[in-house]
């Protein structure tokens, strides 16, 4: 007994099966290209976080496309189309987001006007029209 000497009754017995028959699980294999692309760079993104090599390549590709490099622009659009296909949906463009926000604002304004009209009718003493119960099918 003592340091690195467990009690005899708890030690492994000869011929006894292992208590860990499959051993320690192996680490998953990672392809070297993926290792390199996932490395962190000292360059920081807009949020102040360190970028990966993959992010840096994409940022440079977009910068080149904006600078007028036709091949880079074509590559960026191909990557976007591939990403959309992989997601199974197309992300909203900035114009579509603005349109949705405008429609939402318009609906809220109409709801406020309707509420004001109902309050005015109630103040004048006009009874509200009875609502029809929803038809069950």
C-alpha positions in Angstrom: 0.0 0.0 0.0 1.1 3.6 -0.5 2.0 5.8 -3.4 1.4 3.9 -6.7 0.8 0.6 -4.8 -3.0 0.0 -4.6 -4.4 -2.5 -2.2 -3.9 -6.1 -3.4 -7.6 -6.9 -3.5 -8.2 -4.1 -6.0 -5.3 -4.9 -8.4 -5.8 -6.7 -11.7 -5.8 -10.5 -11.4 -4.0 -12.5 -14.0 -6.3 -13.9 -16.7 -9.1 -11.5 -15.7 -10.6 -9.6 -18.7 -9.7 -5.9 -19.1 -12.1 -3.4 -17.6 -11.6 -1.3 -20.7 -11.7 -3.8 -23.6 -11.7 -1.4 -26.5 -9.1 1.0 -25.0 -9.0 4.7 -25.4 -10.9 5.9 -28.6 -8.7 7.2 -31.4 -8.8 10.8 -32.4 -10.6 11.4 -35.7 -8.3 11.9 -38.6 -8.2 15.4 -40.1 -7.0 16.0 -43.6 -3.9 18.2 -43.8 -5.7 20.7 -46.1 -8.5 21.1 -43.6 -5.9 21.6 -40.8 -4.2 24.4 -42.7 -7.5 26.1 -43.7 -8.6 26.1 -40.0 -5.4 27.7 -38.7 -5.9 31.1 -37.1 -4.2 34.1 -38.6 -3.1 37.2 -36.7 -5.4 39.3 -38.9 -8.7 40.2 -37.2 -12.1 40.4 -38.8 -14.8 43.1 -38.4 -15.9 41.7 -35.1 -12.3 41.8 -33.7 -11.9 38.0 -33.8 -8.9 36.2 -35.4 -9.6 35.0 -38.9 -8.9 31.5 -40.1 -6.8 31.0 -43.3 -10.0 30.1 -45.1 -11.7 33.3 -44.1 -8.7 35.3 -45.2 -8.7 33.7 -48.6 -12.4 34.5 -49.0 -11.9 38.1 -47.9 -9.1 38.6 -50.4 -11.1 37.0 -53.1 -14.0 39.4 -52.5 -11.6 42.4 -52.3 -10.1 41.4 -55.7 -13.6 41.0 -57.2 -14.5 44.5 -56.0 -11.2 45.8 -57.4 -12.3 44.7 -60.9 -10.9 41.2 -61.2 -13.4 39.4 -63.4 -12.3 35.8 -62.5 -12.5 36.6 -58.8 -16.1 38.0 -59.2 -17.1 34.9 -61.1 -15.6 32.6 -58.4 -17.4 34.6 -55.6 -20.8 34.2 -57.4 -20.1 30.5 -58.0 -19.3 30.0 -54.3 -22.5 31.8 -53.3 -24.6 29.7 -55.6 -23.0 26.5 -54.2 -23.7 27.7 -50.6 -27.3 28.5 -51.5 -27.7 25.1 -53.0 -26.2 23.4 -50.0 -28.5 25.3 -47.6 -31.5 24.5 -49.8 -32.6 28.1 -49.8 -31.4 31.5 -51.1 -30.4 34.0 -48.4 -32.3 37.3 -48.6 -30.6 40.2 -50.4 -30.3 43.7 -48.7 -33.1 45.0 -51.0 -35.4 42.1 -50.0 -34.7 42.8 -46.3 -35.5 46.5 -46.7 -38.8 45.6 -48.5 -39.8 43.2 -45.7 -39.0 45.8 -43.1 -41.1 48.4 -45.0 -44.0 46.0 -45.3 -43.8 45.3 -41.6 -43.8 49.0 -40.7 -46.8 49.5 -43.0 -48.7 46.7 -41.3 -48.0 48.2 -37.9 -49.2 51.6 -39.0 -52.4 50.1 -40.4 -53.0 48.2 -37.1 -52.5 51.4 -35.2 -55.0 53.3 -37.4 -57.5 50.4 -37.0 -57.1 50.5 -33.2 -57.7 54.3 -33.2 -60.8 53.9 -35.3 -62.2 51.2 -33.0 -61.5 53.4 -29.9 -63.3 56.4 -31.6 -66.3 54.2 -32.3 -66.4 53.0 -28.8 -66.1 56.5 -27.5 -69.1 57.7 -29.7 -71.2 54.8 -28.3 -71.4 52.8 -31.5 -71.4 49.1 -30.7 -68.8 46.9 -32.3 -69.9 44.7 -35.0 -70.2 41.1 -33.9 -67.5 38.9 -35.2 -68.3 35.6 -36.9 -66.8 32.6 -35.2 -64.3 30.8 -37.4 -65.8 28.1 -39.5 -64.6 24.7 -38.6 -64.0 22.2 -41.4 
